[in-house]
Amino acid sequence: MNTITNNSRNLFETSFNSSTIYKDNSITIYKEFKSRMLQVSFKPTRKNIKIESTSDCVRFLNIIWDNNLFNIQEQFYVVFLDKYNSLISWTCLNTGSADECMIDVKLLLAMAITCLASKIIVSHNHPIGNPNPSDPDRVLTKKLNDDAKYLGLKLIDHVILSQFGHYSFMEKGGLK
């Protein structure tokens, strides 16, 4: 059973202050608490950039992608859209190695919520040239899709880019 004692409740309630004193009988503990908040800042985009299809998405990604790393390292981009598919913002979430890129799903979804996105598109590249998804790509897409739905967000697509083309989970029926 999970119960909160009065001392724990007082500690929790005052943890937003810069320093807190916790007293339990004869023990006094001083602790510094810092608020860990995600701060997302973005500049307004040009008027009404809409991404309504995979081809729109691929064109946009080709513009924003770091071409110096495209055939060297995997990168993972996220595009944030409003409910009308208008661009809110985008970010390169991570740059990995030649054959993998680690993603923090919680961070990705927290960013989407913070910038008030309704829809998200994720994309990464395969430097080796084969745009087909790996098993970890499929697992990540399912997890993102399920977690986004739970939070009221919609994963529109996961696009894998390579020098030989692209793979769209939406086009191939991998998002439901």
C-alpha positions as CSV (number, residue, x, y, z in Angstrom):
1,M,0.0,0.0,0.0
2,N,1.4,3.4,-1.0
3,T,0.8,6.0,1.7
4,I,2.2,9.5,2.1
5,T,3.1,10.5,5.6
6,N,2.6,14.0,6.8
7,N,6.3,14.6,6.7
8,S,6.5,13.3,3.1
9,R,3.5,15.4,2.1
10,N,5.1,18.5,3.6
11,L,8.3,17.7,1.8
12,F,6.4,17.3,-1.5
13,E,4.4,20.5,-1.1
14,T,7.5,22.6,-0.4
15,S,9.8,20.9,-2.9
16,F,9.2,23.7,-5.4
17,N,11.1,26.1,-3.2
18,S,14.8,26.5,-3.9
19,S,15.7,24.9,-0.5
20,T,13.7,22.7,1.8
21,I,14.1,21.6,5.4
22,Y,12.9,18.2,6.2
23,K,12.5,17.4,9.9
24,D,11.8,13.9,11.2
25,N,12.1,13.8,15.0
26,S,15.7,14.6,15.7
27,I,17.0,14.6,12.1
28,T,17.0,17.7,10.0
29,I,17.9,17.4,6.3
30,Y,18.6,20.3,4.0
31,K,18.1,19.6,0.4
32,E,18.3,21.6,-2.8
33,F,15.5,21.0,-5.2
34,K,15.6,22.2,-8.7
35,S,12.6,22.0,-10.9
36,R,13.2,19.8,-14.0
37,M,11.0,21.3,-16.6
38,L,11.3,20.8,-20.4
39,Q,11.7,24.2,-22.0
40,V,10.9,24.2,-25.7
41,S,11.4,27.3,-27.7
42,F,10.8,27.8,-31.3
43,K,10.4,30.6,-33.8
44,P,7.2,30.9,-35.7
45,T,7.4,29.3,-39.1
46,R,6.5,30.9,-42.4
47,K,2.8,31.3,-42.9
48,N,0.9,28.2,-43.4
49,I,3.4,25.5,-44.3
50,K,1.3,22.4,-44.6
51,I,2.4,18.8,-44.7
52,E,-0.5,16.8,-46.1
53,S,1.2,13.8,-47.8
54,T,4.3,11.7,-47.7
55,S,5.7,13.5,-50.7
56,D,5.2,16.9,-48.9
57,C,7.0,15.4,-45.9
58,V,9.9,14.0,-47.9
59,R,10.4,17.4,-49.6
60,F,10.4,19.2,-46.3
61,L,12.8,16.7,-44.7
62,N,15.2,17.0,-47.6
63,I,15.3,20.8,-47.0
64,I,15.9,20.6,-43.2
65,W,18.2,17.6,-43.1
66,D,21.9,18.0,-42.3
67,N,23.3,16.8,-45.6
68,N,26.8,16.6,-44.3
69,L,25.8,13.7,-42.1
70,F,23.1,12.1,-44.3
71,N,25.3,9.2,-45.6
72,I,27.5,9.0,-42.5
73,Q,25.4,9.0,-39.3
74,E,21.8,8.2,-38.5
75,Q,19.8,11.2,-37.4
76,F,16.3,11.4,-36.0
77,Y,14.0,14.3,-36.8
78,V,10.6,15.2,-35.4
79,V,8.1,17.5,-37.1
80,F,5.3,19.0,-35.0
81,L,2.0,19.9,-36.7
82,D,-1.3,21.4,-35.5
83,K,-4.7,19.7,-36.2
84,Y,-4.8,21.3,-39.7
85,N,-1.4,19.7,-40.6
86,S,0.3,23.2,-40.5
87,L,3.9,23.2,-39.4
88,I,4.5,24.3,-35.8
89,S,8.1,23.4,-35.5
90,W,10.7,20.7,-36.1
91,T,13.9,19.4,-34.4
92,C,16.7,17.0,-34.8
93,L,16.1,14.9,-31.7
94,N,19.4,13.0,-31.9
95,T,22.4,12.0,-34.0
96,G,23.6,8.5,-33.6
97,S,26.2,6.2,-35.2
98,A,26.4,4.7,-38.7
99,D,23.7,2.1,-37.9
100,E,21.6,3.3,-35.0
101,C,20.2,6.3,-33.2
102,M,18.8,6.2,-29.7
103,I,15.5,7.9,-29.0
104,D,13.9,9.0,-25.8
105,V,10.1,8.5,-26.5
106,K,9.2,10.4,-23.3
107,L,11.2,13.5,-24.4
108,L,9.8,13.4,-27.9
109,L,6.2,13.3,-26.6
110,A,6.9,15.9,-24.0
111,M,8.2,18.2,-26.7
112,A,5.0,17.6,-28.7
113,I,2.8,18.4,-25.8
114,T,4.9,21.5,-24.8
115,C,4.6,23.0,-28.3
116,L,0.8,22.1,-28.4
117,A,1.2,19.8,-31.4
118,S,-1.8,17.6,-32.4
119,K,0.2,15.5,-34.8
120,I,3.8,14.4,-35.2
121,I,5.9,13.0,-38.0
122,V,9.1,11.2,-37.2
123,S,11.9,10.4,-39.6
124,H,15.4,9.0,-39.6
125,N,17.9,8.1,-42.2
126,H,19.7,4.9,-43.1
127,P,23.2,5.9,-44.2
128,I,23.9,2.4,-45.6
129,G,21.3,3.2,-48.3
130,N,18.5,0.6,-47.7
131,P,15.4,2.5,-46.7
132,N,13.5,-0.6,-45.5
133,P,12.8,-0.6,-41.8
134,S,14.7,-2.8,-39.3
135,D,12.9,-4.7,-36.5
136,P,13.9,-2.0,-34.0
137,D,12.4,0.6,-36.4
138,R,9.1,-1.3,-36.4
139,V,9.1,-1.7,-32.6
140,L,9.8,2.1,-32.1
141,T,7.1,3.0,-34.5
142,K,4.5,0.9,-32.7
143,K,5.5,2.2,-29.4
144,L,5.4,5.8,-30.6
145,N,2.0,5.3,-32.2
146,D,0.5,3.7,-29.1
147,D,2.0,6.2,-26.6
148,A,1.0,9.2,-28.8
149,K,-2.6,7.9,-29.0
150,Y,-2.7,7.5,-25.2
151,L,-1.7,11.2,-24.9
152,G,-4.2,12.4,-27.6
153,L,-1.6,12.9,-30.2
154,K,-1.5,11.4,-33.7
155,L,1.6,9.9,-35.3
156,I,1.0,10.7,-38.9
157,D,4.1,8.9,-40.3
158,H,7.5,7.5,-39.7
159,V,9.6,8.1,-42.8
160,I,13.0,6.4,-43.3
161,L,15.2,8.3,-45.8
162,S,18.2,6.9,-47.7
163,Q,20.1,7.9,-50.8
164,F,18.1,5.3,-52.7
165,G,14.6,6.5,-51.7
166,H,12.3,6.4,-48.7
167,Y,10.0,4.1,-46.8
168,S,6.8,5.5,-45.3
169,F,5.0,3.5,-42.6
170,M,1.8,5.4,-43.5
171,E,2.0,4.4,-47.2
172,K,2.8,0.8,-46.3
173,G,-0.1,0.5,-43.8
174,G,2.2,0.3,-40.8
175,L,0.2,2.9,-38.8
176,K,-3.2,2.2,-37.6
